[in-house]
Amino acid sequence: MAETKTYREALREAMVHELDNDESVVLMGEDIGVYGGTHLITDGLYDEYGPNRIMDVPISENGFTGAAVGMAMMGMRPVVEMMTWNFSFLAADQIIQNAAKVRYFSGGQVEVPLVIRGPNGGGVQLSAQHTHSLESFYGHFPGLKVVAPVTPNDVKGMMLTAIRDPNPVIFLEAGALYGTKGEVEEGDNAVPFGKARVAREGSDVTLIAYGRQVNLCLRAADTLSEDGFEAEVIDLRSLRPFDEDTIVESVEKTHRAVAVQEQWRWFGVASEVAAIIQDRAFDSLDAPVERVSGAEVPGPYARNLELMAFPSEKQVTNAARRVLYEEEK
Amino acid sequence: MSAENEHSEDGGVETREDGGAIATSSERLVDLYRQMALIRAFEEACQKGFRQGKIGGYLHVYIGQEAVATGFLQAFEEGDRVITAYRDHAHALLLGSDPKEVMAELYGKGTGLVKGKGGSMHLFDVERGLMGGYGIVGGHIPLGVGIAYAMRYQETDHITQLYLGDGAMSQGAFHEAANLAGLWGREGQCPCLFIVENNKYGMGTSVERTTAMTDLAAKFDAYGIEHEKVDGMDVEAVVEAAERVAEQVRETGKPYAIEALTYRTAPHGAADFFENYRTKEEIEEWRERDPIGMVEHKLIENDVLDEDKLEEIRDEAKERIQEAVEFADESDEPPEEELYTDVYAGEDEYTGEA
């Protein structure tokens, strides 16, 4: 059974599912309770579950994220909302120095079943300090898991998996897509981490992305199809753990690949994708792997500049044409 | 608290004229002495091991501060939790961790308390209540507050002893966590006992040079947390405060803060050879109030033990630590496959590319 739901509704449904199933689950965050959540993800939950489980916290990311790590070490399962991931730099010491490593430096004596979630990426004119895609930043650190679902079905299924995971999970939501709709499976549709999703099958070129760039790639694939080229689109979904096999299998079929990311080019996921392909599918390649990334500038405010700062459909289709040795348009 | 327990301006502490007013049974005082002597012997062996190159990384010893953890942990009850920063050897030993395993950890051996993965700064013995030593100043404070919250959320009557240094109180993490503790404590949901180990210096920078408001205990006022000071060199005074206050925290679920005025007579880190930030005279003055020396003095004065008996206790401690050193020395390094374990919990634990 599946029903059409928004990304926001699907996300809330997963948290409600686990709040009902497991007393140790609590939600924490700024304005998630009485106010209902800045993005209305947790709207209504405060009335239903009360202040001990839907915890409004002061504006102190370092403090409450660290407290959540302590709770998790005691066997609670806190789900912390970063109002936006941009604020997580204030909590980076807790996330990186404590959550990610305490299991290791305690010789395995503790677990940190913690989820930190919130909107990631830009696209709604929030300018420099509120525009970041942090998958590479957090993906760099062993001890963390990092996921970035883009469909309503995946955001629900991956949140279920995240809350049940005994490790700290960085849950990067497609903030610009909270209102988008899609089919969502009823009940427990837990989606495992470390498995990419083939969002569109094709035979001529592989487009690899995650988060809202998957939708961009799907549009680009339609355009390319009009010219007779069938692109396969892979939604990575999970960045740590990372599904290398699905990419390699696709490239063995298409012989060409374009990696697309909203974040800056340097030291990014797309570079990692290119390295994995040259490592494991070098002999299958008919062209160098292309990367399409955001412009190397802080996020601008003006709409036209912001659009220029993010990958465009045209950049993706032209990158695909280049690896196909076709003329750019 | 009376002025006699406060750090005086010239850096010394005025001695208590009555030589310690708290009445402790002789038997108990001997027991406290034994615990502190063990810590001292352990720390001196660590210093030696560091000089010999057997101990790597950073090494922070507790010499001079023994009365603080020794006193407070008398109030520890099963199920309670302890969290501290990187000067953590004493806390592990007092909670009953095997000195052999603690020393082996410092020696980087697979038999170490955390399998040779953490070293001096990261001692954990979760079964005994030690939720860890942490290496980033102030970074563990929010964790301790969360641990305390969990205790009430899980409907237990345990409490958390959260140790922090004077230096940590300049960190945002302290202020954010104290604010949360005060807030959650209003509902009786945060049984956290903050123990500020004020040894006068954050590394080599004095409290006076790092904050305009040098009354550290009073900073807790900003977060609605009750507080007091205790003479951290006087183990009997510490025990008295600890037992009284731990009981209160346990009963109310509200946080409480105690600033223990103490002094580290050893350098901050074992690799610190120059101590330009304080005078030899100051150190000497504090040595006169050495927590172990003061108990010795009292035991002799009260005819509880004579010098020979005291020496016997110290020798016993040294012997036990010598065994720990030998154990550490003879133990094997961690097996190489341990490099890849404990990164993640659960089935999908990564094994790396070995």
Contacts between the chains, C-beta under 8 A, distances in Angstrom:
chain1	res1	chain2	res2	distance
A	26	B	153	7.4
A	52	B	153	6.8
A	52	B	189	7.7
A	57	B	180	7.1
A	58	B	176	7.6
A	58	B	179	6.0
A	58	B	180	7.1
A	58	B	183	7.1
A	60	B	176	3.8
A	60	B	179	6.6
A	60	B	180	7.2
A	62	B	142	6.7
A	62	B	172	6.0
A	62	B	173	5.4
A	62	B	176	5.4
A	63	B	142	5.1
A	63	B	145	7.7
A	63	B	172	8.0
A	63	B	173	6.7
A	63	B	175	7.9
A	63	B	176	2.7
A	63	B	177	5.0
A	63	B	179	6.7
A	63	B	180	5.3
A	64	B	142	7.5
A	64	B	176	7.5
A	64	B	180	6.5
A	65	B	142	7.3
A	66	B	139	7.2
A	66	B	141	7.3
A	66	B	142	2.4
A	66	B	143	5.4
A	66	B	145	7.7
A	66	B	146	6.7
A	66	B	173	6.5
A	66	B	176	7.8
A	66	B	177	6.6
A	67	B	142	4.9
A	67	B	143	7.2
A	67	B	145	5.0
A	67	B	146	3.4
A	67	B	149	6.4
A	67	B	177	6.7
A	67	B	180	5.6
A	68	B	146	6.0
A	69	B	142	7.2
A	69	B	143	5.4
A	69	B	146	6.3
A	70	B	83	7.9
A	70	B	131	7.9
A	70	B	142	6.7
A	70	B	143	3.7
A	70	B	144	6.3
A	70	B	145	6.5
A	70	B	146	2.6
A	70	B	147	4.2
A	70	B	148	7.8
A	70	B	149	7.4
A	70	B	150	6.9
A	71	B	146	4.3
A	71	B	147	7.2
A	71	B	149	6.0
A	71	B	150	4.6
A	71	B	153	7.4
A	72	B	146	7.8
A	73	B	131	6.5
A	73	B	143	6.9
A	73	B	146	7.7
A	73	B	147	6.6
A	74	B	81	7.9
A	74	B	146	7.6
A	74	B	147	5.5
A	74	B	150	3.6
A	74	B	151	7.2
A	74	B	154	7.0
A	75	B	150	7.2
A	75	B	154	7.4
A	76	B	150	5.1
A	76	B	153	6.4
A	76	B	154	7.5
A	93	B	136	6.3
A	93	B	139	5.5
A	93	B	173	7.2
A	94	B	139	7.1
A	94	B	142	6.3
A	94	B	143	8.0
A	94	B	173	7.9
A	97	B	135	7.9
A	97	B	136	5.3
A	97	B	139	5.7
A	98	B	134	7.3
A	98	B	139	6.3
A	98	B	140	7.5
A	98	B	143	6.2
A	102	B	132	6.8
A	103	B	342	5.5
A	103	B	343	7.2
A	103	B	344	7.3
A	103	B	345	6.1
A	104	B	117	6.0
A	104	B	342	5.0
A	104	B	343	5.7
A	105	B	114	6.6
A	105	B	117	5.7
A	105	B	118	4.1
A	105	B	122	4.2
A	105	B	124	7.9
A	105	B	132	7.9
A	106	B	114	5.5
A	106	B	117	7.8
A	106	B	118	6.6
A	106	B	122	6.8
A	106	B	124	4.0
A	106	B	126	7.2
A	106	B	132	6.0
A	106	B	342	7.8
A	107	B	112	7.6
A	107	B	113	7.2
A	107	B	114	3.2
A	107	B	115	3.9
A	107	B	116	7.8
A	107	B	117	5.0
A	107	B	118	6.6
A	107	B	124	6.7
A	107	B	342	6.3
A	108	B	115	7.4
A	108	B	341	6.6
A	108	B	342	3.8
A	108	B	345	7.8
A	109	B	114	6.9
A	109	B	124	4.8
A	109	B	125	7.7
A	109	B	126	4.4
A	110	B	124	7.2
A	110	B	126	6.1
A	110	B	131	7.5
A	110	B	132	7.7
A	111	B	345	4.3
A	112	B	345	8.0
A	113	B	345	8.0
A	142	B	343	5.3
A	142	B	350	7.4
A	143	B	343	5.8
A	143	B	344	6.9
A	145	B	344	7.6
A	165	B	346	7.0
A	166	B	344	8.0
A	166	B	345	3.9
A	166	B	346	4.8
A	167	B	344	5.1
A	167	B	345	5.6
A	167	B	346	6.7
A	193	B	348	7.6
A	194	B	348	7.0
A	241	B	348	6.6
A	241	B	350	7.5
